[in-house]
């Protein structure tokens, strides 16, 4: 069992600002879908589609994952994050400003916004690497965990650099094979950054909070090594030969392997800890497996796989994690502000299980998004958009409740004679 290092956790406001920002981007995704309707769900290269995809991948998943990384590495992996107090706010500002400019530039084809995003987003991910990679290289122990984080952050930087090139190409500044580079950009981002990071975090989260076992180290190391080699090889093949089957197959098969392994660990656990995190991960892994199969089958040109994976499965996984991380951050803040001698409310009191359950149940209507892909219509797309706004609004309100309860407890303590 991984031992938590509370004294090494960052200032609570740093990861929290990322984690509370993720649902805000989810609400924006719903608003865009309400405005654009089924146009955003018909074809990959539509400006509305590109904007919506990046709201999910960068706004929702990016913020959730950056906040989780900044909290997880020092507190759970013992990895020092350099300059978090000074550089952390800059990372948050650069990243979210870059995402906002990118989404606006893609949706409205504003060249200046695309050029600015092409500079800001790679800079943000390089800054993340500068803050985390030195610690990953020098910390002792947990080599497989550190390797997974290192691979994920490395692919995040590469994905951001390719994204910068694509943004400059769309702005008319570079003549590039956009379709081939976009395929590599998507494959590296989804599998190399998101899924590899989720698989690395799962090695700690699933045993600690769900009571499962872990995948044997040689098997996970083989999966991780395969992801690196096959993604790089498939990228070269796509850029040189023009065929994308190897790249699509790599993303689909290795994502499916992660989902099946997670479900297998839950099924085989002798003393499973049932609760909101377990159910969110079980549902998320099942939908992720369906997304991988849809990608292999090329249903609706990959649009169904994107709706299932980016719109439902991965948000379920990260929402479950945020509902655990945010109250833990709130407890750390109370511990640091009050110190010894006062009994603190437990983590579960800062965010009770019924509220977590309601926030996750509010995510169920997200299945309207893949339904709107399969049966395109303006009314269904807009109903799906409304469901997104309500689901992510519920998630934000639930996470924000941690601070409300923490402040109420502080005011009670301060009022004592």
N, C-alpha and C positions, 0 to 999 in steps of 0.2 A: 504493500500500500504506500502510495506517495505521501510524504509528510509535507504539510503546508507550512510555509515560512512567512508568517504574518508580518514580521518585522521588515521583510524585503519587499512587501507589496508597495506599489506606487501610491502617490497621493490620490485619494479616492476620486477626486474631481476629474482626473485625466481619463481613465477608462470609462467612467460614467458618461462623460460628454459624448463619446463615440456610441456607447450602447443606447443611450436615450435618443440619439440622432437617427438610429436605424429605423424605428417605427415612423418617424416623420417622413423619411424618404418613401416608406411603404404607402403612406397616405398620398404622397405626391404621385406615386405610380397609379393609384386608383383615380386620382383627379385627371391625369393624362388620358387614362382609358375612357373616362366619362366624356372628355372633350373629343377624343379622336375616334371613339367607337371601334367598329370591326376593322377599320383601316390599319390599326396598329397590330392586328393579329393575322393578316393575310399573307404577307410576304416579308422575307428577311431584310431586304434592302430599302424598305420604305422608311423615310425619315422618322415617322412616328414610332415604328417598330424599333429602330436603333436607339431612339431616346428612351423608350420604355425598358428595353433590355439593360441599358446601362444604369437606369435608376435602380433596377433590381440588383445587378451584379456589383456595382460600386456603392450606390447609396445605401441599400439595405444590407447586403452581405458584406460589403467592404467595411462599413462602419462597425457592424457586429463583430467581424473578425479582427479588425485592428484593436478594438477595445478589449476583446478577449485575449489577444496576444500580449498586450501591454500588462494585463492583469495576471495571466497564466504563467508567463515565463519567469518572473521573479518569485511569485508566490507558490507555484506548484512545481516548477522545474529548477528553481534555485539559480536561474540565469540572470545576471545583472543586465538591466536595460540602461544604457548610458545616456545621461543628460535628459532623463524623462521629465524632470521638473521644468527645465528651460525649453527643450526641443519639443516636448509633447504638445503644448498648445500650438506651436508652429505646424506640427504635423497635422493636427486636426484642422487648422485653418486652411493650409495649402490643399489638403485632400478634398475637403468639402467644397471649397471654392472651385477647385478644378473640376469636380463632378458637376457642380451647378453650371459652369461654363460649357462643359462638354455636352450635357443634356440640352441646354439651350441652343448650342451651336448645331447639334444633330437635328433637333426638331425644327428649327427655323432656318437652318443652313446659314448661320452667321459665321462668316469666315474668321473674323477677329476673335470670336469666342472659341472657335476650334483651335486656332493658333495658340491662344493663351492656355487652353486646356492641355495642348500637346506639350507645353513646357511645365505646367504646374503638377500634373499627375505623375509623370516620371520622377520629378524632383521629390514629390512626397514619398514615393516608394523607395527611392534611393536613401532618403532620410530615415525611413523605417529600417532599412538594412544597416545603415550606419549605427543606429541605436541598438540593434539586437544581435547582429552577426558576430561582433567581437566577443560578446558574452557567450554565445553558442559555441564558439571555437575554444574558449579558455576554461569553461566550466567542466568540472570532472563529473563522471558518472552519467547514467541515462543516455548512452550514446545513440541508441535508436530513436529516442524521443527528440534529442537535439538534432539528429540528422534529418528527421521528418520536418521539423520547423525550418531548418536551413534550406532544404529543398523547396519547401513551399514559398519561403520569402525570396529565394533566388528566382523561381518562376514568376512570382509577383512582379519583380523588377523587370524581367524580360518581357512579360505581358504588357506592362506599362510602357516600355520603350517601343514595342511594336504598335501599341495603341497610339502613341504619339506620332509615329510615322503615318498611321492610317488617318489620323485627324489632319495632319498636314496635307496628305493626299486628297482628302475630301475638300480641303480648303483651296485646292488648286496650286499648292506650293511645291508638290513633288509628283513626278510621274511614276506610279508604282503599280504592280499587279495586285490591286486591292483585294480581289476575291481570295487569292491564295494566302496573302498575308493575314486577312481577316480570319480564315480558317485556322491558321496556326495560332493567332492571337486568342481565338475562342478556346481552342483545345488546351493551350498552355494555361489560360486563366481558369477554366472550369476544373480540369483534372490536376494540373500542376500546382495551382495555388489553392483553390477552394477544397477539393476533395482530399488532397494530400494533407492539408492542414487539419481537416475534420478527422481524418484517420489517425493523425498523430495525437490530437486532443482526446479522441475516443479511447486511446490506450490508458488514459488516466481517468477520464470522466465516467466511462462505463463501469469499471470496477468500483470506483469510489462512491458513486451516487446511484448506480443501478444494481450493484451486487453481482455483476457478471465476472467471468474470467477474462483473460486477454489472449489475443492471437499469439501463437508462439513466435519468439523473436526471429528465427530463421525464415518463417513464412512471411512476416511483415517486412523484413529486410528484402526478401526476394520481390515482394509486391512493389516496394518503394524503388528498388533498383530497376525493375521493369518499367515503372512509370517514367523514370528519368531517361533511360536508354530508348524506349519506344517513342516517347514524345519527341526527343531530339531527332531520332531517325525518321519518324513520320513527318516532322516539319521539313527536313531536308528534301524528302521525297516529294512532298506537296509543292515546295517552291521550285524544285528542279524539273520534276516529271509532270506535275500538274494534276496528278491523281490524288483524291482525298480519302479514298476508302481506308487506307492504313491508319490515317489520323482519326477518322470517325470510329473505326473499330477499336483503336487503342483507348480512346476516351470512354466508349460504351462498355467494353469488356472489363476494364480495370475499375470503373465506377460501379458496375454490377458486382464485381468481386467484393468491393468494400461494403456495399449494401447487404449482400448475402452473408458475409462474415459477421457483420453487426447483428443481424437477425438470428443467426446461428448461435452467437454468444448469449443473446437474451433467452433463446429457447432452451439452451443447455444449462443455464444458471440454476443451481440447486436452491438458492435462497434469494430469489429476485426481489428487489426493493420496488414495490409497485408504487407509482405516483405519477405526477404530471410529467417529469422529465422522461421517465420510462416510456410513457404513452406517446409523447411527442417524438421521441427518437424512433420508436417502433413504427409509427405512422410515416414519419419522414423517410425512414429507410425503405419501407415498402413502396412508397411513391417514387423514390429515387431509383429503385430497381425497375419500376415500370417505365420511368424516363429513359433509362439505359436501353431497355428493350425497344422502346419507340424510336430511339436514335438508330439502333441497328436496322430496324425495319423501314427507316426513312419515311415515317408517317407525316404527311403534309410538309415534306421538305425539311424535316427537323423542327418545325414549329411546335408540334405537340410535345416533343422531348423538352424543348425550352420552357414551355408553359408548365409542364409537370416538374421539371428539375429546378428551374430558377424561380418559378412563381409559387410553388407549393412545397416541394420536398426539402430543399435547402433552407428556406425560411422556417419550416417547422423545426429543423434541427437547431438552428441558431436561436430561435425564440425560446426553445426549451432551455438552452444554455444561459441565455440572458436572464431568464426567470430565476436561475440559481446564482448567477454571478452578481447581479445588481444588489440583492439583499445581503450577500456576503460582503460586498463593498460597503454597504451601509453599516453593517456591524463593525467592520474595521474602523470606519470613521468615528463611530461612537466610542469604541475602545480607545482610540488615540486621543479623543477630546476629553473623555471623562477619567480614564485611567483606572487604577485599582480602588477597591473599597466600595464600589457601587455595582450592584448586580444588573447586568445589561439584559435587555430582551434578546431572546434567541433569534437566530436567523429566520426561523419559520414564523416568528411573531412579526417580524418586519415585512414579510410577504407570506400571508397564510396560504395553505394549500388550496382552499376553495377559490381564492382569487386567481391563483395560477391556473387552476382547472378551467375557470371561466374564460381567461385570456386565451387558452389553447383551444377551447371549444369555439371561440369566436373566429378561429382560423379555418374552420371546416368549410365555410362558404368560399374559400379560395379555390375550391375545386371547380367553381364556375368558370375560372380562367381557362383551363384546358377544354372545358365544355364549349366555351366560346370559340376556341380554335377549331374544334371538330365541326361545329355547326355555326359558321360565321353569320352573325346578324347584328345590326346596330343595337337593338334593345338588349340582347343577351350580353354583348360586350360592355354596355353601360351598366347593366346590373352587376356584372363581375367587377367593374370599377368601383361601384358603390360598396360592394362587399369588401374590397381591398381597403377602402377608406375606413369602414367600420371596424374591420379586423385589426388593422394596424393602429387605429385610434384606441381601441380597447387595450392593445399591448402597451402603448405609450402610457395610458392612464394607470394601468396596473403597475408598471415599472416606476412611474412617478410616485406612486403610493408609498414606496419605501422611504423616500425623503420626508413625506408628510408624517409618517409614523415616527421616524427618527427625530424630527423637530419637535413633535409632541412630547416624546420622552425627554428630550433635552430641556424643554420648558418646564416639565414636571420636576426634574432634578434641580434646576436652578431656582425653582420656587420654594424648595424645601428650606427650612430655617437652619 
